[in-house]
Amino acid sequence: MKVKNYLMERIAQGTLHMALLDPDKLNPADAAKIALQSKKAGSDAIMVGGSTGITEKNLDATAKAIKEATGLPVILFPGGPHTLSKEFDAIYFMSMVNSRKLELVIGAQVMTSLKIRSMGVEPISMGYIIVEPGMKVGEVGDAAAIPRDDLALAQSYALACEYLGMNFVYLEAGSGADRPVPKSMVRAVKEVLSVPLIVGGGIRTAEAAEGIREAGADIIVTGTLMEQTTDGSVLSAVIKAAKGKTQS
C-alpha cells in the first residue's frame, strides 16, 4: 500500500501521531531505538529530517535502521535538494509557501522532481506554512512567518495550498519552539480545509498535544521531545494524548 493511502485510511479513524527524528542529532541506532519506543506508544509513521547537517549517508543509514526496527512507514522530511535518499518509503514533496526564497517555493522542487522519480520514492505533496516563532527552519527558509494572531492569513495560505492541489497542509511553529501553533489557528485553518492538516513544533506535553488534536489536527508531529526526553512515560503520554487515547 502506498504511504499516502495508508495515512488517509488511518486519518479516517482518528488523529495520527508521527515522530520526527533528526539524523544530525541522532545516530542510526539511537534513532531506531526512539522510533521503536514511539511505535509501541502508538506512533503511526516516522519522519526523518532536519534543517542542517543532513547528508545522504546519514539519511540512508537512519532510514534503514528505523525500518528494520519498526516496520512503520518512514517518510523523508527534506531540508533541500541535497537531502534525498532512496531508502525512504515516501518523501514530502513540499513547498514552503511563505518563504521569501523562490527556491523553496518551487525551485528546489523543479531541481529534484526527476531524481525523485528515478529513485522510485513515493512523493506526497504538501504545503508547508511557517508560523511564529518559526525557529531555525523559519530562519533558514527566510520565511515570512504567520503572526500567531492572524488567523485569516493562515487560512488563506492553507486554502491556497489545497486549491493548488496539495495533498496535505502543514502548520509549523519550528523545532524547539517554546509554544506550539495556537489552538485557535489550528481550528480556524481546519474549518476551511478539506485535505488533512498536519501540526508540529513546540508540542512537548500531553496537554498541548490534546489541545492541538481537539482543535482539529489530523496529524500531530513531535520532534524535540523525541530527542530530549529520556522518560518513556512522558513520551507515551504525549503520543497517546495526540491520538486521543488514555494511558493504560
Biotite code that builds the C-alpha atoms (Angstrom):
import biotite.structure as struc

atoms = struc.array([
    struc.Atom([0.000, 0.000, 0.000], chain_id="A", res_id=1, res_name="MET", atom_name="CA", element="C"),
    struc.Atom([1.216, 3.490, -0.830], chain_id="A", res_id=2, res_name="LYS", atom_name="CA", element="C"),
    struc.Atom([2.084, 5.642, 2.169], chain_id="A", res_id=3, res_name="VAL", atom_name="CA", element="C"),
    struc.Atom([-0.416, 8.350, 1.248], chain_id="A", res_id=4, res_name="LYS", atom_name="CA", element="C"),
    struc.Atom([-3.231, 5.780, 1.144], chain_id="A", res_id=5, res_name="ASN", atom_name="CA", element="C"),
    struc.Atom([-2.064, 4.302, 4.450], chain_id="A", res_id=6, res_name="TYR", atom_name="CA", element="C"),
    struc.Atom([-2.201, 7.735, 6.071], chain_id="A", res_id=7, res_name="LEU", atom_name="CA", element="C"),
    struc.Atom([-5.588, 8.595, 4.623], chain_id="A", res_id=8, res_name="MET", atom_name="CA", element="C"),
    struc.Atom([-7.088, 5.322, 5.834], chain_id="A", res_id=9, res_name="GLU", atom_name="CA", element="C"),
    struc.Atom([-5.768, 5.919, 9.338], chain_id="A", res_id=10, res_name="ARG", atom_name="CA", element="C"),
    struc.Atom([-6.869, 9.552, 9.409], chain_id="A", res_id=11, res_name="ILE", atom_name="CA", element="C"),
    struc.Atom([-10.404, 8.371, 8.694], chain_id="A", res_id=12, res_name="ALA", atom_name="CA", element="C"),
    struc.Atom([-10.231, 6.586, 12.059], chain_id="A", res_id=13, res_name="GLN", atom_name="CA", element="C"),
    struc.Atom([-8.786, 9.467, 14.099], chain_id="A", res_id=14, res_name="GLY", atom_name="CA", element="C"),
    struc.Atom([-5.805, 11.742, 14.670], chain_id="A", res_id=15, res_name="THR", atom_name="CA", element="C"),
    struc.Atom([-2.356, 10.316, 13.888], chain_id="A", res_id=16, res_name="LEU", atom_name="CA", element="C"),
    struc.Atom([0.998, 10.841, 15.559], chain_id="A", res_id=17, res_name="HIS", atom_name="CA", element="C"),
    struc.Atom([4.341, 10.993, 13.796], chain_id="A", res_id=18, res_name="MET", atom_name="CA", element="C"),
    struc.Atom([7.759, 11.169, 15.390], chain_id="A", res_id=19, res_name="ALA", atom_name="CA", element="C"),
    struc.Atom([10.293, 13.451, 13.682], chain_id="A", res_id=20, res_name="LEU", atom_name="CA", element="C"),
    struc.Atom([13.910, 12.353, 14.068], chain_id="A", res_id=21, res_name="LEU", atom_name="CA", element="C"),
    struc.Atom([16.951, 14.372, 13.012], chain_id="A", res_id=22, res_name="ASP", atom_name="CA", element="C"),
    struc.Atom([19.956, 12.373, 11.684], chain_id="A", res_id=23, res_name="PRO", atom_name="CA", element="C"),
    struc.Atom([22.227, 15.283, 12.553], chain_id="A", res_id=24, res_name="ASP", atom_name="CA", element="C"),
    struc.Atom([21.367, 14.869, 16.245], chain_id="A", res_id=25, res_name="LYS", atom_name="CA", element="C"),
    struc.Atom([20.841, 11.116, 16.487], chain_id="A", res_id=26, res_name="LEU", atom_name="CA", element="C"),
    struc.Atom([22.950, 8.237, 15.228], chain_id="A", res_id=27, res_name="ASN", atom_name="CA", element="C"),
    struc.Atom([21.031, 5.492, 13.371], chain_id="A", res_id=28, res_name="PRO", atom_name="CA", element="C"),
    struc.Atom([20.936, 3.130, 16.352], chain_id="A", res_id=29, res_name="ALA", atom_name="CA", element="C"),
    struc.Atom([19.532, 5.775, 18.696], chain_id="A", res_id=30, res_name="ASP", atom_name="CA", element="C"),
    struc.Atom([17.030, 6.905, 16.071], chain_id="A", res_id=31, res_name="ALA", atom_name="CA", element="C"),
    struc.Atom([15.841, 3.317, 15.656], chain_id="A", res_id=32, res_name="ALA", atom_name="CA", element="C"),
    struc.Atom([15.517, 2.909, 19.424], chain_id="A", res_id=33, res_name="LYS", atom_name="CA", element="C"),
    struc.Atom([13.402, 6.051, 19.769], chain_id="A", res_id=34, res_name="ILE", atom_name="CA", element="C"),
    struc.Atom([11.313, 5.093, 16.743], chain_id="A", res_id=35, res_name="ALA", atom_name="CA", element="C"),
    struc.Atom([10.556, 1.680, 18.245], chain_id="A", res_id=36, res_name="LEU", atom_name="CA", element="C"),
    struc.Atom([9.597, 3.272, 21.546], chain_id="A", res_id=37, res_name="GLN", atom_name="CA", element="C"),
    struc.Atom([7.318, 5.644, 19.641], chain_id="A", res_id=38, res_name="SER", atom_name="CA", element="C"),
    struc.Atom([5.704, 2.786, 17.751], chain_id="A", res_id=39, res_name="LYS", atom_name="CA", element="C"),
    struc.Atom([4.958, 0.969, 20.997], chain_id="A", res_id=40, res_name="LYS", atom_name="CA", element="C"),
    struc.Atom([3.304, 4.134, 22.326], chain_id="A", res_id=41, res_name="ALA", atom_name="CA", element="C"),
    struc.Atom([1.146, 4.423, 19.205], chain_id="A", res_id=42, res_name="GLY", atom_name="CA", element="C"),
    struc.Atom([3.020, 6.393, 16.523], chain_id="A", res_id=43, res_name="SER", atom_name="CA", element="C"),
    struc.Atom([1.686, 5.747, 13.023], chain_id="A", res_id=44, res_name="ASP", atom_name="CA", element="C"),
    struc.Atom([4.768, 6.697, 10.972], chain_id="A", res_id=45, res_name="ALA", atom_name="CA", element="C"),
    struc.Atom([8.263, 8.097, 11.381], chain_id="A", res_id=46, res_name="ILE", atom_name="CA", element="C"),
    struc.Atom([9.536, 11.265, 9.733], chain_id="A", res_id=47, res_name="MET", atom_name="CA", element="C"),
    struc.Atom([13.263, 11.869, 9.257], chain_id="A", res_id=48, res_name="VAL", atom_name="CA", element="C"),
    struc.Atom([14.834, 15.232, 8.506], chain_id="A", res_id=49, res_name="GLY", atom_name="CA", element="C"),
    struc.Atom([16.310, 18.468, 9.786], chain_id="A", res_id=50, res_name="GLY", atom_name="CA", element="C"),
    struc.Atom([17.330, 21.960, 8.761], chain_id="A", res_id=51, res_name="SER", atom_name="CA", element="C"),
    struc.Atom([21.117, 21.495, 8.877], chain_id="A", res_id=52, res_name="THR", atom_name="CA", element="C"),
    struc.Atom([23.799, 18.800, 8.884], chain_id="A", res_id=53, res_name="GLY", atom_name="CA", element="C"),
    struc.Atom([21.893, 16.296, 6.752], chain_id="A", res_id=54, res_name="ILE", atom_name="CA", element="C"),
    struc.Atom([23.743, 14.089, 4.270], chain_id="A", res_id=55, res_name="THR", atom_name="CA", element="C"),
    struc.Atom([22.713, 11.231, 2.007], chain_id="A", res_id=56, res_name="GLU", atom_name="CA", element="C"),
    struc.Atom([24.876, 8.918, 4.105], chain_id="A", res_id=57, res_name="LYS", atom_name="CA", element="C"),
    struc.Atom([23.213, 9.632, 7.449], chain_id="A", res_id=58, res_name="ASN", atom_name="CA", element="C"),
    struc.Atom([19.767, 9.653, 5.807], chain_id="A", res_id=59, res_name="LEU", atom_name="CA", element="C"),
    struc.Atom([20.340, 6.216, 4.249], chain_id="A", res_id=60, res_name="ASP", atom_name="CA", element="C"),
    struc.Atom([21.609, 4.686, 7.483], chain_id="A", res_id=61, res_name="ALA", atom_name="CA", element="C"),
    struc.Atom([18.863, 6.201, 9.603], chain_id="A", res_id=62, res_name="THR", atom_name="CA", element="C"),
    struc.Atom([16.047, 5.144, 7.269], chain_id="A", res_id=63, res_name="ALA", atom_name="CA", element="C"),
    struc.Atom([17.324, 1.570, 7.097], chain_id="A", res_id=64, res_name="LYS", atom_name="CA", element="C"),
    struc.Atom([17.705, 1.301, 10.871], chain_id="A", res_id=65, res_name="ALA", atom_name="CA", element="C"),
    struc.Atom([14.214, 2.647, 11.573], chain_id="A", res_id=66, res_name="ILE", atom_name="CA", element="C"),
    struc.Atom([12.545, 0.397, 9.012], chain_id="A", res_id=67, res_name="LYS", atom_name="CA", element="C"),
    struc.Atom([14.292, -2.676, 10.385], chain_id="A", res_id=68, res_name="GLU", atom_name="CA", element="C"),
    struc.Atom([13.357, -1.781, 13.956], chain_id="A", res_id=69, res_name="ALA", atom_name="CA", element="C"),
    struc.Atom([9.738, -0.744, 13.485], chain_id="A", res_id=70, res_name="THR", atom_name="CA", element="C"),
    struc.Atom([8.238, -1.767, 10.159], chain_id="A", res_id=71, res_name="GLY", atom_name="CA", element="C"),
    struc.Atom([6.453, 1.603, 10.121], chain_id="A", res_id=72, res_name="LEU", atom_name="CA", element="C"),
    struc.Atom([6.432, 3.843, 7.037], chain_id="A", res_id=73, res_name="PRO", atom_name="CA", element="C"),
    struc.Atom([9.467, 6.136, 7.062], chain_id="A", res_id=74, res_name="VAL", atom_name="CA", element="C"),
    struc.Atom([8.912, 9.496, 5.397], chain_id="A", res_id=75, res_name="ILE", atom_name="CA", element="C"),
    struc.Atom([11.673, 11.878, 4.340], chain_id="A", res_id=76, res_name="LEU", atom_name="CA", element="C"),
    struc.Atom([11.137, 15.442, 5.523], chain_id="A", res_id=77, res_name="PHE", atom_name="CA", element="C"),
    struc.Atom([13.636, 17.114, 3.166], chain_id="A", res_id=78, res_name="PRO", atom_name="CA", element="C"),
    struc.Atom([15.729, 20.121, 4.055], chain_id="A", res_id=79, res_name="GLY", atom_name="CA", element="C"),
    struc.Atom([16.687, 20.860, 0.458], chain_id="A", res_id=80, res_name="GLY", atom_name="CA", element="C"),
    struc.Atom([17.732, 19.335, -2.871], chain_id="A", res_id=81, res_name="PRO", atom_name="CA", element="C"),
    struc.Atom([20.847, 17.787, -1.328], chain_id="A", res_id=82, res_name="HIS", atom_name="CA", element="C"),
    struc.Atom([18.853, 15.786, 1.237], chain_id="A", res_id=83, res_name="THR", atom_name="CA", element="C"),
    struc.Atom([17.438, 12.923, -0.792], chain_id="A", res_id=84, res_name="LEU", atom_name="CA", element="C"),
    struc.Atom([17.636, 9.178, -0.252], chain_id="A", res_id=85, res_name="SER", atom_name="CA", element="C"),
    struc.Atom([16.187, 6.139, -2.000], chain_id="A", res_id=86, res_name="LYS", atom_name="CA", element="C"),
    struc.Atom([15.877, 4.280, 1.295], chain_id="A", res_id=87, res_name="GLU", atom_name="CA", element="C"),
    struc.Atom([12.624, 6.007, 2.286], chain_id="A", res_id=88, res_name="PHE", atom_name="CA", element="C"),
    struc.Atom([9.094, 4.794, 1.713], chain_id="A", res_id=89, res_name="ASP", atom_name="CA", element="C"),
    struc.Atom([7.923, 8.299, 0.797], chain_id="A", res_id=90, res_name="ALA", atom_name="CA", element="C"),
    struc.Atom([9.067, 11.901, 0.632], chain_id="A", res_id=91, res_name="ILE", atom_name="CA", element="C"),
    struc.Atom([7.127, 15.058, 1.345], chain_id="A", res_id=92, res_name="TYR", atom_name="CA", element="C"),
    struc.Atom([7.243, 16.913, -1.959], chain_id="A", res_id=93, res_name="PHE", atom_name="CA", element="C"),
    struc.Atom([6.781, 20.181, -0.160], chain_id="A", res_id=94, res_name="MET", atom_name="CA", element="C"),
    struc.Atom([6.681, 23.874, -0.851], chain_id="A", res_id=95, res_name="SER", atom_name="CA", element="C"),
    struc.Atom([7.454, 26.365, 1.925], chain_id="A", res_id=96, res_name="MET", atom_name="CA", element="C"),
    struc.Atom([4.753, 28.649, 0.640], chain_id="A", res_id=97, res_name="VAL", atom_name="CA", element="C"),
    struc.Atom([5.538, 31.641, 2.856], chain_id="A", res_id=98, res_name="ASN", atom_name="CA", element="C"),
    struc.Atom([9.274, 31.624, 2.198], chain_id="A", res_id=99, res_name="SER", atom_name="CA", element="C"),
    struc.Atom([10.767, 34.734, 0.621], chain_id="A", res_id=100, res_name="ARG", atom_name="CA", element="C"),
    struc.Atom([13.088, 32.422, -1.328], chain_id="A", res_id=101, res_name="LYS", atom_name="CA", element="C"),
    struc.Atom([11.600, 31.332, -4.635], chain_id="A", res_id=102, res_name="LEU", atom_name="CA", element="C"),
    struc.Atom([13.927, 28.339, -4.471], chain_id="A", res_id=103, res_name="GLU", atom_name="CA", element="C"),
    struc.Atom([11.963, 26.928, -1.525], chain_id="A", res_id=104, res_name="LEU", atom_name="CA", element="C"),
    struc.Atom([8.582, 27.698, -3.032], chain_id="A", res_id=105, res_name="VAL", atom_name="CA", element="C"),
    struc.Atom([9.215, 25.967, -6.388], chain_id="A", res_id=106, res_name="ILE", atom_name="CA", element="C"),
    struc.Atom([12.901, 25.995, -7.415], chain_id="A", res_id=107, res_name="GLY", atom_name="CA", element="C"),
    struc.Atom([14.095, 23.028, -5.356], chain_id="A", res_id=108, res_name="ALA", atom_name="CA", element="C"),
    struc.Atom([11.085, 21.041, -6.493], chain_id="A", res_id=109, res_name="GLN", atom_name="CA", element="C"),
    struc.Atom([11.979, 21.590, -10.148], chain_id="A", res_id=110, res_name="VAL", atom_name="CA", element="C"),
    struc.Atom([15.582, 20.554, -9.427], chain_id="A", res_id=111, res_name="MET", atom_name="CA", element="C"),
    struc.Atom([14.616, 17.291, -7.730], chain_id="A", res_id=112, res_name="THR", atom_name="CA", element="C"),
    struc.Atom([11.434, 16.002, -9.388], chain_id="A", res_id=113, res_name="SER", atom_name="CA", element="C"),
    struc.Atom([13.160, 13.815, -11.980], chain_id="A", res_id=114, res_name="LEU", atom_name="CA", element="C"),
    struc.Atom([15.611, 12.447, -9.423], chain_id="A", res_id=115, res_name="LYS", atom_name="CA", element="C"),
    struc.Atom([12.796, 11.502, -7.046], chain_id="A", res_id=116, res_name="ILE", atom_name="CA", element="C"),
    struc.Atom([11.021, 9.766, -9.911], chain_id="A", res_id=117, res_name="ARG", atom_name="CA", element="C"),
    struc.Atom([14.154, 7.809, -10.801], chain_id="A", res_id=118, res_name="SER", atom_name="CA", element="C"),
    struc.Atom([14.669, 6.775, -7.166], chain_id="A", res_id=119, res_name="MET", atom_name="CA", element="C"),
    struc.Atom([11.174, 5.317, -7.031], chain_id="A", res_id=120, res_name="GLY", atom_name="CA", element="C"),
    struc.Atom([10.319, 7.054, -3.744], chain_id="A", res_id=121, res_name="VAL", atom_name="CA", element="C"),
    struc.Atom([6.633, 7.959, -3.386], chain_id="A", res_id=122, res_name="GLU", atom_name="CA", element="C"),
    struc.Atom([6.131, 11.755, -3.428], chain_id="A", res_id=123, res_name="PRO", atom_name="CA", element="C"),
    struc.Atom([3.431, 13.223, -1.172], chain_id="A", res_id=124, res_name="ILE", atom_name="CA", element="C"),
    struc.Atom([2.659, 16.844, -1.998], chain_id="A", res_id=125, res_name="SER", atom_name="CA", element="C"),
    struc.Atom([2.442, 19.213, 0.946], chain_id="A", res_id=126, res_name="MET", atom_name="CA", element="C"),
    struc.Atom([2.062, 22.911, 1.583], chain_id="A", res_id=127, res_name="GLY", atom_name="CA", element="C"),
    struc.Atom([4.439, 23.903, 4.397], chain_id="A", res_id=128, res_name="TYR", atom_name="CA", element="C"),
    struc.Atom([3.474, 27.035, 6.324], chain_id="A", res_id=129, res_name="ILE", atom_name="CA", element="C"),
    struc.Atom([5.761, 28.585, 8.938], chain_id="A", res_id=130, res_name="ILE", atom_name="CA", element="C"),
    struc.Atom([4.052, 30.133, 11.971], chain_id="A", res_id=131, res_name="VAL", atom_name="CA", element="C"),
    struc.Atom([5.737, 32.334, 14.573], chain_id="A", res_id=132, res_name="GLU", atom_name="CA", element="C"),
    struc.Atom([8.171, 31.802, 16.225], chain_id="A", res_id=133, res_name="PRO", atom_name="CA", element="C"),
    struc.Atom([9.431, 29.705, 13.260], chain_id="A", res_id=134, res_name="GLY", atom_name="CA", element="C"),
    struc.Atom([12.770, 28.899, 14.891], chain_id="A", res_id=135, res_name="MET", atom_name="CA", element="C"),
    struc.Atom([15.676, 27.539, 12.800], chain_id="A", res_id=136, res_name="LYS", atom_name="CA", element="C"),
    struc.Atom([13.525, 26.336, 9.899], chain_id="A", res_id=137, res_name="VAL", atom_name="CA", element="C"),
    struc.Atom([11.982, 29.786, 9.587], chain_id="A", res_id=138, res_name="GLY", atom_name="CA", element="C"),
    struc.Atom([15.417, 31.389, 9.688], chain_id="A", res_id=139, res_name="GLU", atom_name="CA", element="C"),
    struc.Atom([16.990, 29.022, 7.159], chain_id="A", res_id=140, res_name="VAL", atom_name="CA", element="C"),
    struc.Atom([13.911, 29.249, 4.952], chain_id="A", res_id=141, res_name="GLY", atom_name="CA", element="C"),
    struc.Atom([13.709, 33.051, 5.224], chain_id="A", res_id=142, res_name="ASP", atom_name="CA", element="C"),
    struc.Atom([10.019, 32.661, 5.985], chain_id="A", res_id=143, res_name="ALA", atom_name="CA", element="C"),
    struc.Atom([7.553, 35.498, 6.419], chain_id="A", res_id=144, res_name="ALA", atom_name="CA", element="C"),
    struc.Atom([6.192, 33.668, 9.448], chain_id="A", res_id=145, res_name="ALA", atom_name="CA", element="C"),
    struc.Atom([2.453, 33.895, 10.044], chain_id="A", res_id=146, res_name="ILE", atom_name="CA", element="C"),
    struc.Atom([1.741, 36.062, 13.121], chain_id="A", res_id=147, res_name="PRO", atom_name="CA", element="C"),
    struc.Atom([0.143, 33.947, 15.824], chain_id="A", res_id=148, res_name="ARG", atom_name="CA", element="C"),
    struc.Atom([-2.986, 36.093, 15.919], chain_id="A", res_id=149, res_name="ASP", atom_name="CA", element="C"),
    struc.Atom([-3.520, 36.364, 12.141], chain_id="A", res_id=150, res_name="ASP", atom_name="CA", element="C"),
    struc.Atom([-5.978, 33.531, 11.661], chain_id="A", res_id=151, res_name="LEU", atom_name="CA", element="C"),
    struc.Atom([-7.250, 34.823, 8.323], chain_id="A", res_id=152, res_name="ALA", atom_name="CA", element="C"),
    struc.Atom([-3.750, 34.849, 6.830], chain_id="A", res_id=153, res_name="LEU", atom_name="CA", element="C"),
    struc.Atom([-3.164, 31.279, 7.986], chain_id="A", res_id=154, res_name="ALA", atom_name="CA", element="C"),
    struc.Atom([-6.495, 30.248, 6.479], chain_id="A", res_id=155, res_name="GLN", atom_name="CA", element="C"),
    struc.Atom([-5.641, 31.980, 3.200], chain_id="A", res_id=156, res_name="SER", atom_name="CA", element="C"),
    struc.Atom([-2.271, 30.259, 2.871], chain_id="A", res_id=157, res_name="TYR", atom_name="CA", element="C"),
    struc.Atom([-3.733, 26.862, 3.771], chain_id="A", res_id=158, res_name="ALA", atom_name="CA", element="C"),
    struc.Atom([-6.654, 27.119, 1.371], chain_id="A", res_id=159, res_name="LEU", atom_name="CA", element="C"),
    struc.Atom([-4.340, 28.304, -1.405], chain_id="A", res_id=160, res_name="ALA", atom_name="CA", element="C"),
    struc.Atom([-2.293, 25.129, -0.869], chain_id="A", res_id=161, res_name="CYS", atom_name="CA", element="C"),
    struc.Atom([-5.416, 22.994, -1.210], chain_id="A", res_id=162, res_name="GLU", atom_name="CA", element="C"),
    struc.Atom([-6.566, 24.858, -4.316], chain_id="A", res_id=163, res_name="TYR", atom_name="CA", element="C"),
    struc.Atom([-3.137, 24.277, -5.850], chain_id="A", res_id=164, res_name="LEU", atom_name="CA", element="C"),
    struc.Atom([-3.728, 20.559, -5.432], chain_id="A", res_id=165, res_name="GLY", atom_name="CA", element="C"),
    struc.Atom([-1.516, 19.758, -2.436], chain_id="A", res_id=166, res_name="MET", atom_name="CA", element="C"),
    struc.Atom([-2.428, 16.583, -0.546], chain_id="A", res_id=167, res_name="ASN", atom_name="CA", element="C"),
    struc.Atom([-1.555, 17.872, 2.933], chain_id="A", res_id=168, res_name="PHE", atom_name="CA", element="C"),
    struc.Atom([-1.100, 21.213, 4.703], chain_id="A", res_id=169, res_name="VAL", atom_name="CA", element="C"),
    struc.Atom([1.458, 21.543, 7.497], chain_id="A", res_id=170, res_name="TYR", atom_name="CA", element="C"),
    struc.Atom([1.444, 24.324, 10.122], chain_id="A", res_id=171, res_name="LEU", atom_name="CA", element="C"),
    struc.Atom([4.953, 24.535, 11.606], chain_id="A", res_id=172, res_name="GLU", atom_name="CA", element="C"),
    struc.Atom([5.919, 26.559, 14.693], chain_id="A", res_id=173, res_name="ALA", atom_name="CA", element="C"),
    struc.Atom([9.504, 25.301, 14.395], chain_id="A", res_id=174, res_name="GLY", atom_name="CA", element="C"),
    struc.Atom([11.571, 22.633, 16.114], chain_id="A", res_id=175, res_name="SER", atom_name="CA", element="C"),
    struc.Atom([12.331, 23.692, 19.680], chain_id="A", res_id=176, res_name="GLY", atom_name="CA", element="C"),
    struc.Atom([9.628, 26.384, 19.735], chain_id="A", res_id=177, res_name="ALA", atom_name="CA", element="C"),
    struc.Atom([8.612, 27.453, 23.224], chain_id="A", res_id=178, res_name="ASP", atom_name="CA", element="C"),
    struc.Atom([4.936, 27.189, 22.274], chain_id="A", res_id=179, res_name="ARG", atom_name="CA", element="C"),
    struc.Atom([3.005, 25.323, 19.587], chain_id="A", res_id=180, res_name="PRO", atom_name="CA", element="C"),
    struc.Atom([0.772, 26.737, 16.869], chain_id="A", res_id=181, res_name="VAL", atom_name="CA", element="C"),
    struc.Atom([-2.195, 28.356, 18.667], chain_id="A", res_id=182, res_name="PRO", atom_name="CA", element="C"),
    struc.Atom([-5.254, 26.150, 19.011], chain_id="A", res_id=183, res_name="LYS", atom_name="CA", element="C"),
    struc.Atom([-7.352, 28.984, 17.606], chain_id="A", res_id=184, res_name="SER", atom_name="CA", element="C"),
    struc.Atom([-5.270, 28.939, 14.418], chain_id="A", res_id=185, res_name="MET", atom_name="CA", element="C"),
    struc.Atom([-5.455, 25.162, 14.071], chain_id="A", res_id=186, res_name="VAL", atom_name="CA", element="C"),
    struc.Atom([-9.221, 25.348, 14.483], chain_id="A", res_id=187, res_name="ARG", atom_name="CA", element="C"),
    struc.Atom([-9.604, 28.204, 12.000], chain_id="A", res_id=188, res_name="ALA", atom_name="CA", element="C"),
    struc.Atom([-7.456, 26.521, 9.342], chain_id="A", res_id=189, res_name="VAL", atom_name="CA", element="C"),
    struc.Atom([-9.240, 23.190, 9.767], chain_id="A", res_id=190, res_name="LYS", atom_name="CA", element="C"),
    struc.Atom([-12.569, 24.945, 9.211], chain_id="A", res_id=191, res_name="GLU", atom_name="CA", element="C"),
    struc.Atom([-11.627, 25.913, 5.639], chain_id="A", res_id=192, res_name="VAL", atom_name="CA", element="C"),
    struc.Atom([-9.678, 22.789, 4.594], chain_id="A", res_id=193, res_name="LEU", atom_name="CA", element="C"),
    struc.Atom([-10.878, 19.519, 3.149], chain_id="A", res_id=194, res_name="SER", atom_name="CA", element="C"),
    struc.Atom([-7.371, 17.988, 2.983], chain_id="A", res_id=195, res_name="VAL", atom_name="CA", element="C"),
    struc.Atom([-5.564, 16.680, 6.087], chain_id="A", res_id=196, res_name="PRO", atom_name="CA", element="C"),
    struc.Atom([-3.892, 19.170, 8.408], chain_id="A", res_id=197, res_name="LEU", atom_name="CA", element="C"),
    struc.Atom([-0.506, 18.419, 9.999], chain_id="A", res_id=198, res_name="ILE", atom_name="CA", element="C"),
    struc.Atom([0.680, 20.446, 13.009], chain_id="A", res_id=199, res_name="VAL", atom_name="CA", element="C"),
    struc.Atom([4.165, 20.415, 14.526], chain_id="A", res_id=200, res_name="GLY", atom_name="CA", element="C"),
    struc.Atom([6.634, 22.414, 16.595], chain_id="A", res_id=201, res_name="GLY", atom_name="CA", element="C"),
    struc.Atom([6.604, 23.126, 20.329], chain_id="A", res_id=202, res_name="GLY", atom_name="CA", element="C"),
    struc.Atom([4.357, 20.197, 21.285], chain_id="A", res_id=203, res_name="ILE", atom_name="CA", element="C"),
    struc.Atom([6.037, 18.760, 24.375], chain_id="A", res_id=204, res_name="ARG", atom_name="CA", element="C"),
    struc.Atom([3.250, 17.927, 26.813], chain_id="A", res_id=205, res_name="THR", atom_name="CA", element="C"),
    struc.Atom([0.179, 15.717, 26.793], chain_id="A", res_id=206, res_name="ALA", atom_name="CA", element="C"),
    struc.Atom([-1.930, 18.823, 27.443], chain_id="A", res_id=207, res_name="GLU", atom_name="CA", element="C"),
    struc.Atom([-0.520, 20.584, 24.364], chain_id="A", res_id=208, res_name="ALA", atom_name="CA", element="C"),
    struc.Atom([-1.000, 17.506, 22.190], chain_id="A", res_id=209, res_name="ALA", atom_name="CA", element="C"),
    struc.Atom([-4.571, 17.075, 23.391], chain_id="A", res_id=210, res_name="GLU", atom_name="CA", element="C"),
    struc.Atom([-5.364, 20.725, 22.678], chain_id="A", res_id=211, res_name="GLY", atom_name="CA", element="C"),
    struc.Atom([-3.992, 20.548, 19.130], chain_id="A", res_id=212, res_name="ILE", atom_name="CA", element="C"),
    struc.Atom([-5.909, 17.322, 18.489], chain_id="A", res_id=213, res_name="ARG", atom_name="CA", element="C"),
    struc.Atom([-9.164, 18.761, 19.803], chain_id="A", res_id=214, res_name="GLU", atom_name="CA", element="C"),
    struc.Atom([-8.654, 21.857, 17.652], chain_id="A", res_id=215, res_name="ALA", atom_name="CA", element="C"),
    struc.Atom([-8.768, 19.651, 14.563], chain_id="A", res_id=216, res_name="GLY", atom_name="CA", element="C"),
    struc.Atom([-5.267, 18.491, 13.587], chain_id="A", res_id=217, res_name="ALA", atom_name="CA", element="C"),
    struc.Atom([-5.281, 15.279, 11.562], chain_id="A", res_id=218, res_name="ASP", atom_name="CA", element="C"),
    struc.Atom([-1.603, 14.530, 12.221], chain_id="A", res_id=219, res_name="ILE", atom_name="CA", element="C"),
    struc.Atom([0.466, 15.739, 15.183], chain_id="A", res_id=220, res_name="ILE", atom_name="CA", element="C"),
    struc.Atom([4.264, 15.755, 14.885], chain_id="A", res_id=221, res_name="VAL", atom_name="CA", element="C"),
    struc.Atom([6.718, 15.812, 17.793], chain_id="A", res_id=222, res_name="THR", atom_name="CA", element="C"),
    struc.Atom([10.452, 16.156, 17.244], chain_id="A", res_id=223, res_name="GLY", atom_name="CA", element="C"),
    struc.Atom([12.444, 17.847, 20.009], chain_id="A", res_id=224, res_name="THR", atom_name="CA", element="C"),
    struc.Atom([10.536, 15.818, 22.594], chain_id="A", res_id=225, res_name="LEU", atom_name="CA", element="C"),
    struc.Atom([11.722, 12.603, 20.967], chain_id="A", res_id=226, res_name="MET", atom_name="CA", element="C"),
    struc.Atom([15.371, 13.653, 21.160], chain_id="A", res_id=227, res_name="GLU", atom_name="CA", element="C"),
    struc.Atom([15.406, 15.174, 24.647], chain_id="A", res_id=228, res_name="GLN", atom_name="CA", element="C"),
    struc.Atom([13.021, 13.078, 26.729], chain_id="A", res_id=229, res_name="THR", atom_name="CA", element="C"),
    struc.Atom([14.526, 10.076, 28.473], chain_id="A", res_id=230, res_name="THR", atom_name="CA", element="C"),
    struc.Atom([11.334, 9.351, 30.436], chain_id="A", res_id=231, res_name="ASP", atom_name="CA", element="C"),
    struc.Atom([9.374, 6.846, 28.373], chain_id="A", res_id=232, res_name="GLY", atom_name="CA", element="C"),
    struc.Atom([6.188, 7.543, 30.307], chain_id="A", res_id=233, res_name="SER", atom_name="CA", element="C"),
    struc.Atom([6.245, 11.200, 29.237], chain_id="A", res_id=234, res_name="VAL", atom_name="CA", element="C"),
    struc.Atom([6.754, 10.242, 25.612], chain_id="A", res_id=235, res_name="LEU", atom_name="CA", element="C"),
    struc.Atom([3.960, 7.699, 25.801], chain_id="A", res_id=236, res_name="SER", atom_name="CA", element="C"),
    struc.Atom([1.586, 10.186, 27.439], chain_id="A", res_id=237, res_name="ALA", atom_name="CA", element="C"),
    struc.Atom([2.146, 12.782, 24.709], chain_id="A", res_id=238, res_name="VAL", atom_name="CA", element="C"),
    struc.Atom([1.644, 10.275, 21.888], chain_id="A", res_id=239, res_name="ILE", atom_name="CA", element="C"),
    struc.Atom([-1.492, 8.847, 23.461], chain_id="A", res_id=240, res_name="LYS", atom_name="CA", element="C"),
    struc.Atom([-2.881, 12.356, 24.006], chain_id="A", res_id=241, res_name="ALA", atom_name="CA", element="C"),
    struc.Atom([-2.168, 13.190, 20.367], chain_id="A", res_id=242, res_name="ALA", atom_name="CA", element="C"),
    struc.Atom([-4.189, 10.163, 19.322], chain_id="A", res_id=243, res_name="LYS", atom_name="CA", element="C"),
    struc.Atom([-6.978, 10.678, 21.843], chain_id="A", res_id=244, res_name="GLY", atom_name="CA", element="C"),
    struc.Atom([-6.207, 7.556, 23.836], chain_id="A", res_id=245, res_name="LYS", atom_name="CA", element="C"),
    struc.Atom([-5.990, 7.296, 27.611], chain_id="A", res_id=246, res_name="THR", atom_name="CA", element="C"),
    struc.Atom([-2.944, 5.986, 29.387], chain_id="A", res_id=247, res_name="GLN", atom_name="CA", element="C"),
    struc.Atom([-3.170, 2.327, 30.357], chain_id="A", res_id=248, res_name="SER", atom_name="CA", element="C"),
])
